């Protein structure tokens, strides 16, 4: 059987729960609760994830899109601050 050699380093597309939590700046338990409990009122909605058996994988592109959905535009912040 012939082994296929990859040319150059392989860049993983996915992250572990621990790496994803660190990447988006939240506690690991927040990701786990979001997955297990789903969307709840007054709670952070969970980012998309992939489940392969017992393994949970977060894709960097999904996390980036998820963060962008919750970005507060600077103009909105300025309006709120000046209206007080």
BAFI-3210 file (N, C-alpha, C; in Angstrom, 3 decimals, decimal comma, padded with zeros to 6 digits):
// residues 84
n [1|2|3|4|5|6|7|8|9|10|11|12|13|14|15|16|17|18|19|20|21|22|23|24|25|26|27|28|29|30|31|32|33|34|35|36|37|38|39|40|41|42|43|44|45|46|47|48|49|50|51|52|53|54|55|56|57|58|59|60|61|62|63|64|65|66|67|68|69|70|71|72|73|74|75|76|77|78|79|80|81|82|83|84]
n.u [000,834|000,606|001,837|000,470|001,974|001,574|001,962|003,646|002,616|-000,400|-003,228|-005,466|-009,044|-010,815|-011,561|-011,011|-013,285|-012,115|-010,129|-011,785|-013,320|-011,339|-010,567|-012,852|-013,177|-014,697|-015,933|-015,249|-017,316|-019,527|-019,825|-020,380|-022,766|-024,424|-024,555|-025,764|-028,120|-029,291|-030,873|-031,604|-033,545|-032,151|-029,557|-026,368|-026,517|-025,657|-022,678|-022,359|-021,603|-019,883|-020,642|-019,046|-019,518|-018,620|-017,050|-016,624|-016,492|-015,463|-015,638|-013,357|-014,183|-016,971|-017,093|-016,045|-018,033|-020,209|-019,381|-019,368|-022,103|-022,962|-021,737|-021,534|-022,198|-020,077|-021,341|-023,883|-023,217|-022,165|-024,467|-026,089|-024,510|-024,442|-027,089|-027,667]
n.v [-001,169|002,173|005,080|008,312|011,358|014,442|017,689|020,201|021,914|020,983|022,893|023,031|023,134|023,219|023,813|022,900|022,765|024,139|025,710|027,221|028,670|030,255|031,660|033,233|034,550|033,749|031,877|028,406|026,825|028,300|027,843|025,112|025,017|026,457|024,702|022,440|023,381|024,976|027,794|030,353|032,672|035,829|034,848|034,106|033,242|030,068|029,534|028,177|024,679|021,534|018,151|015,211|012,145|011,859|014,037|017,549|020,190|023,392|025,635|028,032|030,010|029,967|030,852|033,429|034,621|034,404|036,068|038,527|038,859|039,762|042,129|045,424|048,330|051,196|053,659|053,257|052,963|055,524|057,101|056,200|056,954|059,770|060,439|060,316]
n.w [000,000|-000,871|000,680|000,974|000,754|002,285|000,998|002,481|005,531|007,237|007,709|010,265|010,047|012,086|015,601|019,013|021,829|023,968|022,658|020,965|022,818|023,986|021,700|021,049|023,392|025,674|028,517|028,746|029,738|029,022|026,282|026,360|027,884|026,169|023,983|025,170|026,385|024,499|022,823|025,082|026,933|027,649|027,588|026,152|022,785|021,387|019,403|016,021|015,651|015,083|015,399|015,886|016,549|019,824|019,792|019,623|017,373|016,419|013,770|012,538|010,689|011,088|013,743|013,450|011,814|013,559|015,661|014,290|013,867|016,306|016,694|017,824|016,279|015,934|015,523|016,638|019,327|019,851|019,457|021,551|023,763|023,478|023,778|026,408]
ca.u [000,000|001,428|001,468|000,402|002,628|001,025|002,992|003,507|001,841|-001,860|-003,847|-006,775|-010,168|-011,626|-010,965|-011,636|-014,101|-011,195|-009,534|-012,847|-013,653|-010,242|-010,585|-013,912|-013,092|-015,726|-015,596|-015,539|-018,628|-020,563|-020,045|-021,000|-024,160|-025,140|-024,820|-026,652|-029,400|-029,837|-031,157|-032,387|-033,741|-031,106|-028,298|-025,640|-026,852|-024,440|-022,185|-022,485|-020,571|-019,998|-020,562|-018,592|-019,540|-018,563|-016,145|-017,242|-015,544|-015,904|-014,873|-012,946|-015,052|-018,268|-016,923|-015,886|-019,362|-021,027|-018,956|-019,821|-023,546|-023,200|-020,934|-022,280|-021,545|-019,611|-022,353|-024,918|-022,649|-022,096|-025,835|-026,517|-023,742|-024,804|-028,485|-027,823]
ca.v [000,000|003,373|006,202|009,604|012,395|015,781|018,692|021,346|021,666|020,988|023,849|022,511|024,050|023,221|024,052|022,229|023,647|024,991|026,685|028,113|029,575|031,209|032,464|034,253|035,267|033,365|030,698|027,120|026,358|029,028|027,106|023,829|025,270|026,839|023,485|021,516|023,993|025,686|029,231|030,697|034,104|036,538|034,104|034,159|032,111|029,302|029,579|026,897|023,681|020,239|017,041|013,959|011,223|012,651|015,166|018,806|021,001|024,728|026,145|029,421|030,864|030,057|031,699|034,806|035,091|034,504|037,290|039,670|039,029|040,426|043,350|046,667|049,330|052,369|054,707|052,965|053,261|056,982|057,612|055,878|057,773|061,191|060,660|060,221]
ca.w [000,000|-001,009|001,541|000,297|001,552|002,110|000,731|003,376|006,750|007,124|008,622|010,653|009,905|013,292|016,923|020,150|022,670|024,728|021,749|020,499|023,923|024,079|020,473|021,091|024,664|026,639|029,315|028,103|030,220|028,270|025,037|026,694|028,267|024,962|023,203|025,881|026,726|023,352|022,989|026,266|027,119|028,404|027,559|024,901|021,915|021,070|018,026|015,324|015,925|014,405|016,351|015,272|017,682|021,062|019,571|019,206|016,613|016,012|012,639|012,710|009,872|011,771|014,927|012,972|011,389|014,761|016,338|013,491|014,064|017,590|016,764|017,999|015,437|016,649|015,415|017,610|020,643|019,965|019,619|022,918|024,700|023,364|024,147|027,878]
c.u [000,888|000,916|001,469|000,993|001,977|002,179|002,728|002,648|000,338|-002,408|-005,230|-007,859|-010,922|-010,827|-011,709|-012,485|-013,206|-010,583|-010,573|-013,221|-012,580|-010,263|-011,647|-013,998|-014,214|-015,242|-016,015|-016,927|-019,759|-020,867|-020,783|-022,471|-024,992|-025,487|-025,875|-028,045|-030,048|-030,057|-032,026|-032,457|-032,652|-029,793|-027,658|-026,063|-025,577|-023,989|-022,369|-021,322|-020,855|-019,823|-020,200|-018,476|-019,610|-017,715|-016,923|-016,172|-016,201|-015,019|-014,585|-013,853|-016,431|-018,179|-016,777|-017,235|-020,268|-020,671|-019,447|-021,314|-023,850|-022,360|-021,872|-021,516|-021,185|-020,654|-023,467|-024,435|-022,605|-023,462|-026,322|-025,802|-024,157|-026,235|-028,692|-027,687]
c.v [001,245|004,477|007,486|010,651|013,740|016,745|019,907|021,002|021,741|021,961|023,325|023,568|024,212|023,454|023,229|023,252|024,645|026,082|027,695|029,124|030,654|032,169|033,563|034,967|034,988|032,156|029,434|026,610|027,068|028,325|025,800|024,018|025,648|025,635|022,619|022,089|024,722|027,159|029,450|032,202|034,673|035,766|034,259|032,974|031,371|029,502|028,214|025,962|022,415|019,158|015,785|012,928|012,036|013,905|016,382|019,659|022,322|025,169|027,624|030,361|031,036|030,975|033,166|035,387|035,321|035,777|038,530|039,927|039,823|041,683|044,551|047,733|050,559|053,479|054,497|053,304|054,774|057,593|057,378|056,771|059,239|061,458|060,618|061,554]
c.w [000,000|-000,087|000,727|001,228|001,254|001,869|001,603|004,582|006,484|008,165|008,987|010,498|011,211|014,556|017,960|020,914|023,421|023,846|021,257|021,586|024,072|022,887|020,541|022,440|025,641|027,426|028,572|028,490|029,481|026,955|025,317|027,068|027,050|024,101|023,862|026,108|025,555|023,649|024,206|026,387|028,024|028,507|026,188|024,030|021,512|019,626|017,359|015,663|015,132|015,457|015,576|016,382|018,965|020,919|019,059|018,546|016,246|014,856|012,838|011,930|010,510|012,982|014,529|012,552|012,593|015,534|015,601|013,677|015,330|017,769|016,917|017,232|016,270|016,632|016,436|019,015|020,850|020,152|021,043|023,920|024,644|023,748|025,657|028,543]
res [x|x|x|x|x|x|x|x|x|x|x|x|x|x|x|x|x|x|x|x|x|x|x|x|x|x|x|x|x|x|x|x|x|x|x|x|x|x|x|x|x|x|x|x|x|x|x|x|x|x|x|x|x|x|x|x|x|x|x|x|x|x|x|x|x|x|x|x|x|x|x|x|x|x|x|x|x|x|x|x|x|x|x|x]
***
